[in-house]
Each structure stands twice: as structure tokens, then as C-alpha cells.
Amino acid sequence: MILSRGIILQLIAFAVITVVGVAIVSVNYIGLGRGVLGREYVAWVDLTDSGGVFTNAEVTYRGVPVGRVGPIELTKDGIKVKLELRRGERIPREGTKAVVANRSAVGEQYIDLVPARKGGPYLDEGDPYTIPRERTTLPVSTADLLRNVDALVGSVNTEDLGIIVDELNNAFSGSAEDLQSLLDDTDRILQTMDESYPDTKRLLDNSVTVLDTQRGQAANIRGFARNLNELTTSLRNDDPALRRTVDSVPGAVDETHKAIHQLAPTLPVLLANLTTTGQVISSRKAGLRSLFILYPVTVAGAQTVTPGDGTQHLGLALNIDSPPPCTEGYEHVKRRWPQHTAKKEPRLDAGCKAPKDADTAVRGPRNFPADAIAPYPQVPPGATAGAGFPEGGAYAEDGDGDGKAQAKGEQGDAKAKAAAAAPSGQLANGNLYLSYPANSVEFAGYDPTTGAVYGPDGKRYTMPRTAGTRELGDSSWKWLMLGPLSQ
């Protein structure tokens, strides 16, 4: 019989397909040649008993098949099971457990690898690794299971079991519809909970944030609760007084209503007038503040005129040409005397060029004080002799025949004149009396913010209040009310 060329080609193709299919099945399913191809690696499991596992059983990692069970070898006190695992499955070596489990009730055991951590080293690295016996678990044998079930059934009292069955029959007899309704409602509840799962999850996540905030504010919450407890305790203790106050409120409200009703014709006029008065006071608050600060000092100083010795002590201190006028910046300006009253074009290019801390009367908008609202004099930086006055006080004397006073602008001359004009003192009857030279005029500065007085000698003194020690500063006007109380 002669075969045609087409049939021969078909037979050859069929033979090739058969060989390739058998090879694929042998390698992928039977496992032939995997070691030669390098597609698997080996690990071992040390067991006390097989637990029903057999060669070619499945090996899983977290429930996913990763290999097969190889040959099983006997040891002195147990067995060693070879695991043939596919490469590419990175199974941690440290802490991994081997569990022999049953896939179904009729058997079909397999080995499941359960990791305890992430990361290397892995089973496919280095020499074949053996999972130790203490990290293995065997299933309960069928004989032990049956013995335990028999012991459980034998421990039940038949009479008590009959009573339980009878009571269950009485409990559920005729309640089929109610049970069905209960199951249906439970099913709807579960469906609703499943639908609201995202919202529930967000609620739980946000609850963590709220609880963390509450834990962080625990001290404040405890303090609030403690203070609230003290408040409620005080309210409970003052309950009679509070009740009397509440009872008195209606009468007070009635009387207030009557007063407002009686004042209705004149009250708007009064309030309108008070508005005008308030506007005037508001526009003059700087002057009033200065008055309240300086008036107590003036009253206290007035008492020194009559010290109680039967006489009155009066003196006159003129601040003439002190400090001297600023001349820097006016060098090219012709002096104009007061007698010349004719109209004259002013020079706009002239102005005081002296520094702000000069001993002269510095003028001009560039020297306007920063704290313009303060009604009291400010002590310039570095000054020690008074509230904005030159150190050592001031000095003036009669000038030439025209009667003009000549200012001593330089600091050295001012100090020398101040020293020459120092007063002389005399103690009589426990009082100190000062006398000044006839040709000198001196003054002292007072700083109401500190209560400090700078005397003509340049020294700093404290202006005494009634008690002589208490400093009130800007609130010195309160001395008008507090002074009599401290007598």
C-alpha cells in the first residue's frame, strides 16, 4: 500500500503535535524535567507524622497553588516531606508555617504555607531550607475526631435532651411566619448595612480623629469638668440668694420701666446733650488726661506753701530762655525785632537743623515727637536731668544795656553756670529752706509717668504722695480719692 505525500505530511504533523503536547503535560502537570529546566526549587518540611499528605499533593501559599509535594522520606522520629515549588513565588523563609490541611471532608490533604512576615530571606535563596517541626501543624485524625464526637454525645443526658427538644418545639411551634418575617427583616438590615458601608467606614475613620483629639484635650476636659463642678456647687450653695434675686427682678424691672416712662419727655434731650458733651470730652481727652495727671501733683505742691509753721512760703521760678532757641539752620536769616511789624515775605528755606537730642529748643515738623498723643513730657535718650530739660537745669542773667538775655548755648558754659547758680540750704525747725542767687533763674523737671522730680541740682527725687512711698504713675489722678483714705 502506497501512501500519498499529503497523508505522510499529515501523519508527521500529528506526530509532532503529539510529542509537543505530551512534553508540555509532562513538564507542567507531571513535573518531568522541571529541575533540569530550572523552573522549580526545593524546600523541606520536618513532620512527626504525615497527617495523610501524599506525594504529588498540592502545595499552596496563602491559598494559591505554588507547587507539589515530592518524595516523602523517613527519619528517626518522623518524616521529611520534599516540596517542589515553582520559581518566581517569593516565599519568606523566617517564621513561615507549614499546615497539613484537608481540602474536603473525604480527605485530599495538601500543605499550605502561612507566612508570618514580609521580606527576605526567601525559600528560593541559598541551600534548600527545612521548615522546623515546631512550625508545622497536622490535622486531627479521623479516629480522634470520632472518639471525641462519641464522648460528646455520650456526655449528654437523654432525659435533659428530651426536655430541651420539647421546649424548643413549644417555643417555635406556630411561629413560622414570625421567624420568616424576622429572617426577612434581618436580610434587609444586612443589605442596608452593606449599602451604608462606605459611610460607616468614613464615620469610624473620623471617630479615630475625634477620639485622638479628645485624648489630646483630656487635661482641658478634666479642668473644664472640675470648674463646672465648682460652678454648679456654688450655684447650689447660693440657690436661696439667686431665688431672692430672681423674685426681685420683676419689681426692679417695673420700677425701671416706670422711671424710663416718666423720663421719656426729657431723657432724649438729656442723651442728645450728653452726646455733645461726650464729643467735646473726646476731642479734649488729651488735655483732660494731662489735667488728671498733673492736678494731684499741683495740689500736693500747693501744700508745701503752708507747711504748718504759721507762715507761707512762696517763690518764683521763671524758665527764661531755657532751653535756648535753636540757631542752627538760621545763620543767614536776618533777625527781626518785635518792633518791626511791617509785612515781610518769610524765608521758606530756613529751618532748625539741630539734632533731636540737642540742648536747644529743637523745632520743625521733622522733630515732631513720635508719641504725639502723650500729654506728658518725654525724657530724651541719655538725659538724666529732667523730663526733656538740659542736664543741671538752666541759667540766665541780665545782659547788656538793651536788657536782652544772652543764652549760654554751649554745654560747658551751661554746666559752669549751673554749678555757680546752685542754691544754698538752711535747716530750721526740721524744715529745709533753699535760697537761690539773685542773678540766676533755675527750674526742675517733673516726669508724671514715673513720679520722678529732677531738682535744680540735677539729682533725681521721688515726688511723695500722702504716704510718701506709693507710685501711681499715669493714674496719679486717683490720688485725689485715695489720698484722704491714707491719712
C-alpha positions, 0 to 999 in steps of 0.5 A: 500500500502506497501512501500519498505525500499529503497523508505522510505530511499529515501523519508527521504533523500529528506526530509532532503535535503529539510529542509537543503536547505530551512534553508540555503535560509532562513538564507542567502537570507531571513535573518531568524535567522541571529541575533540569529546566530550572523552573522549580526549587526545593524546600523541606518540611520536618513532620512527626507524622504525615497527617495523610499528605501524599506525594504529588499533593498540592502545595499552596501559599496563602491559598494559591497553588505554588507547587507539589509535594515530592518524595516523602522520606523517613527519619528517626522520629518522623518524616521529611516531606520534599516540596517542589515549588515553582520559581518566581513565588517569593516565599519568606523563609523566617517564621513561615508555617507549614499546615497539613490541611484537608481540602474536603471532608473525604480527605485530599490533604495538601500543605499550605504555607502561612507566612508570618512576615514580609521580606527576605530571606526567601525559600528560593535563596541559598541551600534548600531550607527545612521548615522546623517541626515546631512550625508545622501543624497536622490535622486531627485524625479521623479516629480522634475526631470520632472518639471525641464526637462519641464522648460528646454525645455520650456526655449528654443526658437523654432525659435533659435532651428530651426536655430541651427538644420539647421546649424548643418545639413549644417555643417555635411551634406556630411561629413560622411566619414570625421567624420568616418575617424576622429572617426577612427583616434581618436580610434587609438590615444586612443589605442596608448595612452593606449599602451604608458601608462606605459611610460607616467606614468614613464615620469610624475613620473620623471617630479615630480623629475625634477620639485622638483629639479628645485624648489630646484635650483630656487635661482641658476636659478634666479642668473644664469638668472640675470648674463646672463642678465648682460652678454648679456647687456654688450655684447650689450653695447660693440657690436661696440668694439667686431665688431672692434675686430672681423674685426681685427682678420683676419689681426692679424691672417695673420700677425701671420701666416706670422711671424710663416712662416718666423720663421719656419727655426729657431723657432724649434731650438729656442723651442728645446733650450728653452726646455733645458733651461726650464729643467735646470730652473726646476731642479734649481727652488729651488735655483732660488726661494731662489735667488728671495727671498733673492736678494731684501733683499741683495740689500736693505742691500747693501744700508745701506753701503752708507747711504748718509753721504759721507762715507761707512760703512762696517763690518764683521760678521763671524758665527764661530762655531755657532751653535756648532757641535753636540757631542752627539752620538760621545763620543767614536769616536776618533777625527781626525785632518785635518792633518791626511789624511791617509785612515781610515775605518769610524765608521758606528755606530756613529751618532748625537743623539741630539734632533731636537730642540737642540742648536747644529748643529743637523745632520743625515738623521733622522733630515732631515727637513720635508719641504725639498723643502723650500729654506728658513730657518725654525724657530724651535718650541719655538725659538724666536731668529732667523730663526733656530739660538740659542736664543741671537745669538752666541759667540766665542773667541780665545782659547788656544795656538793651536788657536782652538775655544772652543764652549760654548755648554751649554745654560747658558754659551751661554746666559752669553756670549751673554749678555757680547758680546752685542754691544754698540750704538752711535747716530750721525747725526740721524744715529745709529752706533753699535760697537761690542767687539773685542773678540766676533763674533755675527750674526742675523737671517733673516726669508724671509717668514715673513720679520722678522730680529732677531738682535744680541740682540735677539729682533725681527725687521721688515726688511723695504722695500722702504716704510718701512711698506709693507710685501711681504713675499715669493714674496719679489722678486717683490720688485725689480719692485715695489720698484722704483714705491714707491719712 
